[in-house]
């Protein structure tokens, strides 16, 4: 049993990371994406409680996006990838995700000022959320291509050797 606990206490995957960005990116993706259907239900059902949940998801997603953007920008020069990958994928990933951060900040401030969800311009707010999510999906696709196609962010050799 002590061996099992020892393995639970280790985070061996983190040892191969070049920076913290891969640990943070999944939270804003989840929170921002989840805010869209919650806000949609709040709009359709005219339910302020759902609107408040949407606001929390949007707010937490925006904070997570800021943290992910900071760690991504901070660590991007140190990521070991080919110049062609940097030029054709990383740049588009970076700009997409910065656009998501900017949109999420605008939408979160708008939602905070008209808590929990804007009454005037609600259609525009919802279009903004959907647009943000589409850009988020495209930016995440670029990130996934770098990670899974080009081993960006990791320093493990290819092919990966598995050990105890």
C-alpha positions as CSV (number, residue, x, y, z in Angstrom):
1,X,0.0,0.0,0.0
2,X,2.8,2.5,0.7
3,X,3.9,2.1,-2.9
4,X,0.4,3.0,-4.2
5,X,0.4,6.1,-2.0
6,X,3.9,7.0,-3.2
7,X,2.7,6.8,-6.9
8,X,-0.4,9.0,-6.1
9,X,1.8,11.6,-4.5
10,X,4.1,11.9,-7.5
11,X,3.3,14.1,-10.5
12,X,5.7,12.6,-13.0
13,X,3.9,14.3,-16.0
14,X,4.7,17.7,-14.6
15,X,8.4,16.9,-14.6
16,X,8.5,16.9,-18.4
17,X,6.8,20.3,-18.8
18,X,8.7,23.3,-20.0
19,X,6.4,25.8,-18.3
20,X,3.1,26.0,-16.3
21,X,0.9,26.9,-19.3
22,X,-0.3,23.3,-20.0
23,X,-1.5,23.0,-16.4
24,X,-3.7,26.1,-16.6
25,X,-5.3,26.1,-20.0
26,X,-8.1,23.5,-19.4
27,X,-9.8,25.6,-16.7
28,X,-10.7,28.6,-18.8
29,X,-11.7,26.4,-21.7
30,X,-14.1,24.5,-19.4
31,X,-15.5,27.6,-17.6
32,X,-15.9,29.8,-20.6
33,X,-17.5,27.1,-22.7
34,X,-19.9,26.1,-19.9
35,X,-21.0,29.7,-19.4
36,X,-22.6,29.7,-22.9
37,X,-25.3,27.1,-22.4
38,X,-25.9,28.3,-18.8
39,X,-26.5,31.9,-20.0
40,X,-28.6,30.6,-22.9
41,X,-30.9,28.7,-20.4
42,X,-31.0,31.8,-18.2
43,X,-32.1,33.9,-21.2
44,X,-34.7,31.4,-22.4
45,X,-36.1,30.6,-18.9
46,X,-35.7,34.2,-17.6
47,X,-33.9,32.7,-14.6
48,X,-31.6,35.0,-12.6
49,X,-30.1,32.1,-10.6
50,X,-28.9,30.5,-13.8
51,X,-27.6,33.9,-14.9
52,X,-25.6,34.2,-11.7
53,X,-24.1,30.8,-12.3
54,X,-23.2,31.9,-15.9
55,X,-21.6,35.0,-14.4
56,X,-19.5,33.0,-12.1
57,X,-18.4,30.7,-14.9
58,X,-17.6,33.6,-17.1
59,X,-15.7,35.4,-14.3
60,X,-13.7,32.3,-13.4
61,X,-13.1,31.6,-17.0
62,X,-11.8,35.1,-17.6
63,X,-9.4,34.9,-14.6
64,X,-8.2,31.5,-15.8
65,X,-7.8,32.8,-19.4
66,X,-5.6,35.7,-18.0
67,X,-3.5,33.2,-16.1
68,X,-3.2,30.9,-19.1
69,X,-2.3,33.8,-21.4
70,X,0.3,35.1,-18.9
71,X,2.0,31.7,-18.6
72,X,1.7,31.1,-22.3
73,X,3.3,34.4,-23.2
74,X,5.9,34.1,-20.5
75,X,6.9,30.6,-21.6
76,X,6.5,30.8,-25.4
77,X,10.1,31.7,-26.3
78,X,11.3,28.7,-24.3
79,X,9.1,26.2,-26.0
80,X,11.2,23.9,-28.1
81,X,9.4,23.7,-31.4
82,X,10.6,24.1,-35.0
83,X,10.5,27.7,-36.4
84,X,7.9,26.6,-39.0
85,X,5.6,25.3,-36.2
86,X,6.1,28.6,-34.4
87,X,5.3,30.6,-37.5
88,X,2.3,28.5,-38.8
89,X,0.7,27.4,-35.6
90,X,1.9,29.1,-32.4
91,X,1.4,32.6,-33.7
92,X,-2.3,31.8,-34.6
93,X,-2.8,30.0,-31.3
94,X,-1.4,33.1,-29.4
95,X,-3.6,35.6,-31.3
96,X,-6.7,33.5,-31.1
97,X,-6.4,33.1,-27.3
98,X,-5.6,36.8,-26.7
99,X,-8.8,37.6,-28.7
100,X,-10.6,35.2,-26.4
101,X,-9.1,36.9,-23.3
102,X,-10.2,40.3,-24.6
103,X,-13.7,39.2,-25.5
104,X,-14.1,37.4,-22.2
105,X,-13.0,40.5,-20.3
106,X,-15.5,42.7,-22.2
107,X,-18.3,40.2,-21.7
108,X,-17.5,39.7,-18.0
109,X,-17.4,43.4,-17.3
110,X,-20.6,43.9,-19.2
111,X,-22.3,41.1,-17.2
112,X,-20.9,42.4,-13.9
113,X,-22.3,45.9,-14.6
114,X,-25.7,44.5,-15.6
115,X,-25.6,41.7,-13.1
116,X,-26.1,38.8,-13.6
117,X,-26.9,39.2,-17.3
118,X,-27.5,42.2,-19.5
119,X,-31.1,43.0,-20.2
120,X,-30.4,45.6,-22.9
121,X,-28.4,44.1,-25.7
122,X,-28.9,40.6,-24.5
123,X,-28.8,39.2,-28.0
124,X,-25.5,41.0,-28.6
125,X,-24.2,39.6,-25.4
126,X,-25.1,36.0,-26.4
127,X,-23.6,36.5,-29.9
128,X,-20.4,37.7,-28.1
129,X,-20.4,34.5,-26.0
130,X,-20.9,32.3,-29.0
131,X,-18.2,34.1,-31.0
132,X,-15.8,33.9,-28.0
133,X,-16.4,30.1,-27.8
134,X,-15.8,29.6,-31.5
135,X,-12.5,31.5,-31.4
136,X,-11.7,29.5,-28.2
137,X,-12.3,26.2,-30.0
138,X,-10.1,27.2,-32.9
139,X,-7.3,28.5,-30.6
140,X,-7.5,25.3,-28.6
141,X,-7.2,23.3,-31.8
142,X,-4.0,25.1,-32.6
143,X,-2.7,24.4,-29.1
144,X,-3.6,20.7,-29.4
145,X,-1.9,20.5,-32.8
146,X,1.3,21.8,-31.2
147,X,1.1,19.5,-28.2
148,X,0.0,16.3,-29.8
149,X,1.5,16.8,-33.3
150,X,4.8,18.4,-32.4
151,X,5.4,17.7,-28.6
152,X,5.3,21.4,-27.8
153,X,5.7,22.1,-24.1
154,X,7.1,18.8,-23.2
155,X,10.7,17.7,-23.0
156,X,10.2,13.9,-23.2
157,X,12.0,12.1,-26.0
158,X,10.1,10.6,-28.9
159,X,9.1,7.8,-28.9
160,X,8.3,7.9,-25.2
161,X,9.8,5.1,-23.1
162,X,7.6,4.0,-20.2
163,X,9.2,2.9,-16.9
164,X,8.0,2.1,-13.4
